[in-house]
Amino acid sequence: MRLFFREAVRYAIRMSKARQTPPAPRTKGQSASGNRANPKHTVRSPRHREAHTDAPLALTSDSKFPIHEAIRRLRAAARSWQAPVVTLMAAQNQSPFHVLIGCLLSLRTQDQVTAEAARRLFSLAKSPAELARVSVQAIAKTIYPVGFYRTKARVIHDICKTLEERYGGNVPSELDELLKLKGVGRKTANLVVTKGFGLPGICVDTHVHRISNRWGLVTTKTPEQTERALRELLPRDYWLEYNDLLVAFGQTICRPLSPLCSKCPLQDICPRKGVTRSR
Protein backbone atom coordinates (compact mmCIF):
# COMPACT_ATOMS: atom_id res chain seq x y z
CA MET A 1 0.00 0.00 0.00
CA ARG A 2 2.86 2.40 0.83
CA LEU A 3 4.46 1.64 -2.52
CA PHE A 4 1.16 2.35 -4.23
CA PHE A 5 0.85 5.76 -2.58
CA ARG A 6 4.45 6.67 -3.47
CA GLU A 7 3.81 5.81 -7.11
CA ALA A 8 0.55 7.78 -7.03
CA VAL A 9 2.33 10.83 -5.63
CA ARG A 10 5.06 10.61 -8.26
CA TYR A 11 2.45 10.35 -10.98
CA ALA A 12 0.57 13.36 -9.59
CA ILE A 13 3.78 15.42 -9.53
CA ARG A 14 4.56 14.55 -13.14
CA MET A 15 1.04 15.50 -14.18
CA SER A 16 1.30 18.77 -12.23
CA LYS A 17 4.53 19.71 -14.00
CA ALA A 18 3.00 18.85 -17.34
CA ARG A 19 0.08 21.18 -16.66
CA GLN A 20 2.47 24.01 -15.80
CA THR A 21 4.11 23.81 -19.24
CA PRO A 22 2.05 25.84 -21.72
CA PRO A 23 0.97 23.76 -24.73
CA ALA A 24 2.25 24.65 -28.18
CA PRO A 25 -0.31 26.34 -30.41
CA ARG A 26 -2.22 23.91 -32.58
CA THR A 27 -2.79 24.29 -36.25
CA LYS A 28 -6.21 23.90 -37.71
CA GLY A 29 -7.28 20.26 -37.78
CA GLN A 30 -4.56 19.21 -35.34
CA SER A 31 -5.43 17.26 -32.20
CA ALA A 32 -4.06 17.88 -28.70
CA SER A 33 -1.52 15.09 -29.17
CA GLY A 34 -0.02 16.88 -32.18
CA ASN A 35 -1.45 14.50 -34.77
CA ARG A 36 -3.95 15.37 -37.45
CA ALA A 37 -7.48 14.82 -36.17
CA ASN A 38 -9.17 11.86 -37.82
CA PRO A 39 -12.97 11.92 -37.68
CA LYS A 40 -13.03 8.19 -38.44
CA HIS A 41 -10.71 7.29 -35.60
CA THR A 42 -12.14 4.47 -33.47
CA VAL A 43 -11.99 5.01 -29.71
CA ARG A 44 -10.99 1.95 -27.74
CA SER A 45 -13.72 0.52 -25.56
CA PRO A 46 -13.48 0.73 -21.74
CA ARG A 47 -13.21 -3.05 -21.62
CA HIS A 48 -10.18 -2.96 -23.93
CA ARG A 49 -8.45 -0.34 -21.79
CA GLU A 50 -9.16 -2.26 -18.56
CA ALA A 51 -7.50 -5.34 -19.99
CA HIS A 52 -4.12 -3.68 -19.43
CA THR A 53 -3.63 -4.34 -15.72
CA ASP A 54 -0.17 -2.75 -15.71
CA ALA A 55 -1.52 0.63 -16.85
CA PRO A 56 -1.12 3.51 -14.35
CA LEU A 57 -3.93 3.87 -11.85
CA ALA A 58 -6.65 6.26 -12.96
CA LEU A 59 -6.25 9.48 -10.98
CA THR A 60 -8.26 11.99 -12.99
CA SER A 61 -12.00 12.43 -12.87
CA ASP A 62 -12.48 11.78 -16.58
CA SER A 63 -10.64 8.43 -16.61
CA LYS A 64 -12.35 5.03 -16.35
CA PHE A 65 -12.77 3.28 -13.03
CA PRO A 66 -9.85 0.86 -12.37
CA ILE A 67 -11.92 -2.29 -11.90
CA HIS A 68 -8.94 -4.68 -11.70
CA GLU A 69 -7.40 -2.74 -8.82
CA ALA A 70 -10.79 -2.48 -7.08
CA ILE A 71 -11.40 -6.23 -7.27
CA ARG A 72 -7.90 -6.95 -6.00
CA ARG A 73 -8.40 -4.73 -2.96
CA LEU A 74 -11.91 -6.04 -2.24
CA ARG A 75 -10.67 -9.63 -2.32
CA ALA A 76 -8.12 -8.79 0.36
CA ALA A 77 -10.56 -6.83 2.52
CA ALA A 78 -13.40 -9.37 2.19
CA ARG A 79 -11.57 -11.86 4.40
CA SER A 80 -12.78 -9.92 7.42
CA TRP A 81 -16.36 -9.43 6.14
CA GLN A 82 -19.37 -11.70 6.56
CA ALA A 83 -20.21 -13.51 3.33
CA PRO A 84 -23.79 -13.22 2.00
CA VAL A 85 -26.11 -15.85 3.49
CA VAL A 86 -26.92 -17.52 0.15
CA THR A 87 -23.20 -17.92 -0.52
CA LEU A 88 -22.73 -19.58 2.87
CA MET A 89 -25.65 -21.90 2.19
CA ALA A 90 -24.22 -22.84 -1.20
CA ALA A 91 -20.86 -23.61 0.42
CA GLN A 92 -22.53 -25.86 3.01
CA ASN A 93 -24.86 -27.59 0.57
CA GLN A 94 -24.27 -27.10 -3.15
CA SER A 95 -27.78 -28.22 -4.08
CA PRO A 96 -29.42 -25.83 -6.58
CA PHE A 97 -32.71 -26.47 -4.76
CA HIS A 98 -31.26 -25.25 -1.46
CA VAL A 99 -29.85 -22.16 -3.17
CA LEU A 100 -33.21 -21.44 -4.84
CA ILE A 101 -35.23 -21.73 -1.63
CA GLY A 102 -32.60 -19.90 0.40
CA CYS A 103 -32.63 -16.98 -2.03
CA LEU A 104 -36.43 -16.75 -1.93
CA LEU A 105 -36.34 -16.68 1.87
CA SER A 106 -33.62 -14.01 1.90
CA LEU A 107 -35.60 -11.38 0.00
CA ARG A 108 -36.32 -8.44 2.34
CA THR A 109 -35.00 -10.46 5.28
CA GLN A 110 -31.89 -10.22 7.44
CA ASP A 111 -29.24 -12.88 6.85
CA GLN A 112 -29.43 -14.41 10.33
CA VAL A 113 -33.22 -14.78 10.12
CA THR A 114 -32.88 -16.33 6.65
CA ALA A 115 -30.28 -18.86 7.80
CA GLU A 116 -32.39 -20.01 10.75
CA ALA A 117 -35.58 -20.25 8.68
CA ALA A 118 -33.80 -22.25 5.97
CA ARG A 119 -32.39 -24.66 8.56
CA ARG A 120 -35.87 -25.28 10.00
CA LEU A 121 -37.46 -25.69 6.58
CA PHE A 122 -34.87 -28.15 5.27
CA SER A 123 -35.12 -30.21 8.44
CA LEU A 124 -38.82 -30.52 7.59
CA ALA A 125 -38.31 -31.41 3.91
CA LYS A 126 -35.18 -31.74 1.80
CA SER A 127 -36.48 -32.07 -1.75
CA PRO A 128 -39.15 -30.51 -3.98
CA ALA A 129 -41.24 -33.68 -3.72
CA GLU A 130 -41.15 -33.68 0.08
CA LEU A 131 -41.82 -29.95 0.37
CA ALA A 132 -44.72 -30.13 -2.12
CA ARG A 133 -46.47 -32.50 0.31
CA VAL A 134 -46.21 -29.99 3.16
CA SER A 135 -49.13 -27.61 3.52
CA VAL A 136 -48.73 -23.91 2.82
CA GLN A 137 -49.74 -23.17 6.41
CA ALA A 138 -47.04 -25.48 7.77
CA ILE A 139 -44.40 -23.88 5.54
CA ALA A 140 -45.46 -20.39 6.67
CA LYS A 141 -45.25 -21.40 10.32
CA THR A 142 -41.81 -22.93 9.78
CA ILE A 143 -40.22 -19.97 7.99
CA TYR A 144 -41.71 -17.26 10.25
CA PRO A 145 -40.49 -14.51 10.90
CA VAL A 146 -38.95 -13.98 7.45
CA GLY A 147 -40.39 -11.01 5.57
CA PHE A 148 -43.68 -11.72 3.77
CA TYR A 149 -43.62 -15.25 5.13
CA ARG A 150 -47.18 -16.09 4.05
CA THR A 151 -46.55 -15.01 0.46
CA LYS A 152 -43.21 -16.82 0.39
CA ALA A 153 -44.83 -19.99 1.72
CA ARG A 154 -47.29 -20.01 -1.20
CA VAL A 155 -44.52 -19.26 -3.71
CA ILE A 156 -42.26 -22.01 -2.35
CA HIS A 157 -45.11 -24.54 -2.37
CA ASP A 158 -46.08 -23.67 -5.96
CA ILE A 159 -42.47 -23.83 -7.14
CA CYS A 160 -41.98 -27.27 -5.60
CA LYS A 161 -45.10 -28.57 -7.35
CA THR A 162 -43.91 -27.06 -10.66
CA LEU A 163 -40.47 -28.62 -10.29
CA GLU A 164 -42.07 -32.02 -9.75
CA GLU A 165 -44.59 -31.72 -12.58
CA ARG A 166 -42.45 -30.08 -15.29
CA TYR A 167 -38.81 -30.76 -14.44
CA GLY A 168 -38.81 -34.18 -12.83
CA GLY A 169 -38.05 -32.77 -9.40
CA ASN A 170 -34.91 -31.00 -10.59
CA VAL A 171 -34.08 -27.30 -10.65
CA PRO A 172 -33.34 -26.17 -14.23
CA SER A 173 -29.93 -24.65 -14.88
CA GLU A 174 -31.04 -22.36 -17.72
CA LEU A 175 -31.81 -18.76 -16.82
CA ASP A 176 -34.87 -18.58 -19.08
CA GLU A 177 -36.36 -21.72 -17.52
CA LEU A 178 -35.78 -20.45 -14.01
CA LEU A 179 -37.56 -17.21 -14.87
CA LYS A 180 -40.65 -19.24 -15.79
CA LEU A 181 -41.03 -20.28 -12.14
CA LYS A 182 -43.62 -18.13 -10.40
CA GLY A 183 -41.97 -15.72 -7.97
CA VAL A 184 -38.45 -16.07 -9.41
CA GLY A 185 -36.87 -12.86 -10.70
CA ARG A 186 -33.54 -12.23 -12.39
CA LYS A 187 -31.64 -11.83 -9.12
CA THR A 188 -32.81 -15.21 -7.80
CA ALA A 189 -32.36 -16.92 -11.17
CA ASN A 190 -28.81 -15.64 -11.54
CA LEU A 191 -27.92 -16.72 -8.00
CA VAL A 192 -29.15 -20.25 -8.72
CA VAL A 193 -27.15 -20.35 -11.96
CA THR A 194 -23.94 -19.08 -10.32
CA LYS A 195 -24.13 -20.54 -6.79
CA GLY A 196 -26.18 -23.64 -7.45
CA PHE A 197 -24.59 -24.74 -10.72
CA GLY A 198 -21.31 -22.79 -10.80
CA LEU A 199 -22.12 -21.42 -14.25
CA PRO A 200 -21.23 -17.91 -15.51
CA GLY A 201 -23.72 -15.22 -14.61
CA ILE A 202 -24.00 -11.80 -12.99
CA CYS A 203 -26.40 -11.41 -10.10
CA VAL A 204 -27.41 -7.79 -9.57
CA ASP A 205 -29.16 -6.77 -6.37
CA THR A 206 -29.47 -3.34 -4.78
CA HIS A 207 -25.86 -3.40 -3.55
CA VAL A 208 -24.38 -4.34 -6.93
CA HIS A 209 -26.58 -1.80 -8.72
CA ARG A 210 -25.77 1.02 -6.29
CA ILE A 211 -22.01 0.44 -6.05
CA SER A 212 -21.46 -0.13 -9.78
CA ASN A 213 -23.08 3.26 -10.42
CA ARG A 214 -21.25 4.89 -7.50
CA TRP A 215 -17.97 3.77 -9.07
CA GLY A 216 -19.03 5.17 -12.43
CA LEU A 217 -18.53 1.73 -13.94
CA VAL A 218 -22.08 1.93 -15.31
CA THR A 219 -24.71 4.65 -15.54
CA THR A 220 -28.06 2.90 -15.18
CA LYS A 221 -31.45 3.37 -13.53
CA THR A 222 -32.48 -0.21 -12.69
CA PRO A 223 -30.78 -3.47 -11.64
CA GLU A 224 -31.88 -5.02 -14.95
CA GLN A 225 -30.09 -2.29 -16.90
CA THR A 226 -27.04 -2.75 -14.67
CA GLU A 227 -26.96 -6.48 -15.37
CA ARG A 228 -27.04 -5.92 -19.12
CA ALA A 229 -24.32 -3.26 -18.89
CA LEU A 230 -22.07 -5.40 -16.70
CA ARG A 231 -22.37 -8.33 -19.10
CA GLU A 232 -20.81 -6.04 -21.72
CA LEU A 233 -18.24 -4.27 -19.53
CA LEU A 234 -17.17 -6.59 -16.72
CA PRO A 235 -14.38 -9.08 -17.49
CA ARG A 236 -15.87 -12.58 -17.43
CA ASP A 237 -13.33 -13.76 -14.86
CA TYR A 238 -15.08 -11.56 -12.27
CA TRP A 239 -18.66 -12.61 -12.92
CA LEU A 240 -18.99 -15.33 -10.27
CA GLU A 241 -17.43 -13.35 -7.41
CA TYR A 242 -18.73 -9.89 -8.27
CA ASN A 243 -22.00 -10.24 -6.36
CA ASP A 244 -20.36 -11.75 -3.27
CA LEU A 245 -17.76 -9.01 -3.07
CA LEU A 246 -20.13 -6.11 -3.62
CA VAL A 247 -22.87 -7.41 -1.30
CA ALA A 248 -20.41 -7.86 1.57
CA PHE A 249 -18.81 -4.51 0.69
CA GLY A 250 -22.21 -2.81 0.55
CA GLN A 251 -23.35 -4.25 3.88
CA THR A 252 -20.09 -3.37 5.62
CA ILE A 253 -18.64 -0.20 4.07
CA CYS A 254 -20.40 1.17 0.99
CA ARG A 255 -23.84 1.59 2.56
CA PRO A 256 -26.76 3.27 0.79
CA LEU A 257 -26.82 6.31 3.08
CA SER A 258 -23.70 7.89 4.51
CA PRO A 259 -21.16 5.24 3.41
CA LEU A 260 -18.04 4.72 5.53
CA CYS A 261 -15.67 6.29 3.01
CA SER A 262 -13.01 6.94 5.67
CA LYS A 263 -12.68 3.17 6.16
CA CYS A 264 -13.05 2.20 2.52
CA PRO A 265 -10.17 0.33 0.86
CA LEU A 266 -11.06 2.13 -2.39
CA GLN A 267 -11.27 5.67 -1.04
CA ASP A 268 -8.41 6.97 -3.22
CA ILE A 269 -9.79 5.55 -6.49
CA CYS A 270 -13.56 5.85 -6.03
CA PRO A 271 -15.27 8.85 -7.72
CA ARG A 272 -18.18 8.59 -5.20
CA LYS A 273 -20.79 9.41 -7.82
CA GLY A 274 -24.05 10.41 -6.21
CA VAL A 275 -22.61 10.46 -2.67
CA THR A 276 -23.64 13.63 -0.86
CA ARG A 277 -22.77 12.57 2.69
CA SER A 278 -20.24 10.12 4.04
CA ARG A 279 -18.40 9.18 7.21
N, C-alpha and C positions, 0 to 999 in steps of 0.2 A: 504493500500500500504506500509506504514512504517513497519507494522508487517511482511509483505511478505519479504521485504528487510532484516529485522533482521534475519528471519529464513534462508534466502538464505546465509547470511554471516556466520551464525553458521554452516550451512551445508558445506560451502566452507572450513571453518577452520577445521572441522572434517576430510574432505577429504584430506586436506593438511597434517595433522598429520599422517594420515594413509599412505600417500605416503612416509613420512620421515622414517617410520619403515621398515627396510629391510625385504622382504618376506622370509619365511623359504624355504630351498631347497626342490624341488619337486622330488619325486621318479618317475621312468619311468612309464608312463601311468596314472599319477596323474594330475588332472586339477588344475587350479589356486585356486579354492575354497577348495582344499584339498580332494576332492572326486575322486574316480576312474573315468577316462574319459569313457563315454559310446557313442560309435559311432552311436548308434540307438536312442540317446536322441532326443526328439522332442522339437524344440525351439518354444516358445509361439509366436503367431502372434502379430504384432503391435496392431491390433484391440483389442486383449485380454488384452494386457498391458494397453492400454488407458482406458479400462473400469474401472480401479481402480482410481477414481478421487482423493482419499486421498493420493496417492503415492507422494513422494517428487518430486518437480519440476525438470525437466531435466536440468542439468547445464553443462554437458559435451558434447563435439562435437559429440560423437558417440552414444548418446542416442536419442530416438525418440522424435519428436516434440510434445509438450504438447497441444494437440488440445482442450481439455476441458478448460484449463486455457485461451487459446487464444480466444475462442468463448465467454467466460465470460467477458473478457476485452473488446472485440469488441462490445458486446451488450451494455456495459456501455458507451463506447465512441461514438457509433453510434447515440446517442440521439442528438448530436450537428452537425451531418452530414446530407447532403441532400440525401434523398432516391432516388434510381433509378427511372426514369420517368415512366417506365412500372409498377413498384410497386405502384406508386402514382395513375396511371390510374386505376389499378385493385382495389385500395381502394375506389376510387370515383365511379367506375362502374364495378361491378364484372362480367360483361358479357365476356365470352370467346372470342366472336367476337371482342370486343373492345381491349382485350389484344392482340389478333392475329394481328389486323391491327396496333395497337400502336407499337408492336415489329417490324413489317416490316418497319414502318416509321423511327424507331429509329436507324436502322443499318447505320453506318457511318454518324450519324447526332447528333448534340448537343441536350441535353435534352430539353432546352427551345424551340428550333426550333421544335422539335418533338411534344411537348405539344401543341403548338399553331397550328401546322398543323393538329393534331388529332382533336382538338376542331373545326376547320373550316370544316374538312371532315365529322365529325359526326353531325354537324348542317345541312349539305347537305343531308346526308342519314344515317340512324341509323341501318339498317339491311342489310344482304347480298342481299336480293331481291331488296331493294331500290338502293343499290350501284351498282348492276349489270345493272341497267337501266340508270346509268350515263355514259356518254361517257368517254373514256380514256383521251381525251384532257381536259375535264372538271375536271377530277380527278387530272391530272398533274398540272393544273392551281391552283387548290385548295391547294394542298400539297406543292407547291413551297414555300420556297427554300430548302426543305430537300435534302440530298444527293441522286443523281441518281433518281431525281423525275420522269422523264419520264419512266424509267424502272420500278420503283415501282408502277406507275400508271397502267401499263399494268399487272403487277403481281397481284395487288389488284383486278383489274377488272376480271381477269381470275379466281382467287380464289373464288370470290363471285359467279360467274357463276357455278363453280364446286360445291360449297356448296349447291346451289339451285338444281342442277341437280342430284347430287349423295347422298347428305346427308339431303335432305329435309329442307335446309336453316339453318341447325345447324352445329356448329363446333364440330368435333369428339373429344372425350376425350382420345382416344388411341394414343400413340406415333407413332406407325407404320402407322396409318391412316393419321395423321397429316403430316408425312413425304412424303406421296403421293401427297400432294398439291404442285403444281409447285411454286418454290421460297421459300419453307419452309425448313430450315435446322434444325439440332438438337438443336441449341440454342433456336430458335423461338419455336419449338415444345415443348421443355421442359418448357419454360416460360408459354406457354398456359396451359400445364398440371398442373403446380404448382400454377400459379397466377390466371388462369381462372377457374380451377376446384378444386383447393386445394388438389390435389392428390400428392403422393410422387414422387419426381423426383429431379435430379440435373442438373441445368442449368450451363453450362461452357462457359464463354466468355473469352476474352483476359485477363481480370483482374483475374478471378478465376484460369485460367490456369497459369498465371505468378506467382501469389502469392502462390498458392499451391506448385509450384516447388521451389520458393524462400524460403519457410518454410522447404523444404525437406520432406514434407508430401508425395509427389509423385515425381517420376523422369520420366517425359514424354516429348515427342516432339510436340504433337498436342493436341488441346482441346478435340478431340474425345478420345484419349488415356487417357487424364486426367479424363474425365467423367467415363470411364470404371474403372479406378483405384479407383476413389473416391467412386463409388458404392460398391467396395469391402472393402475399408478402413474406410470411414467416417460413424460414428454412424448415424443411420437412423433418430434419433431425430433432427439432424442438417440439413437435406436435404433441407427443405423448406426455411430456412433462410440463408443458406450458400451463395447463389448468392447475395442476398441483402447486406449482411454484407461485402463481399469481393469487390463488385462493388463500394460501397460507400467508403470503405477503400482504394481501388485502385485509385479512383478519388481524394481523399483528401490527403492521406499520402503516401501509397505504390505505387508511380507512376512508370511508366516503366523506365524512365531515372532519375537518381539522386533522389531517394526517400527521403522523409523527415524523416530519421531515428531518428534524434534528438527529434522529436515530436511524435514518434511512441509509442503507449501504449504497444507494444510488444518488445521494443528494447532490453530488457534483456533476452528474451527467443528465439529470432529469429536468426537462423544461417546465414541469409542473403546470401544464396547460389546464386551465379552468380552476386552479386552486386559488382561493381568495384568503384562506386562513389556514395556518398550520402551527404545529408545536415543535 
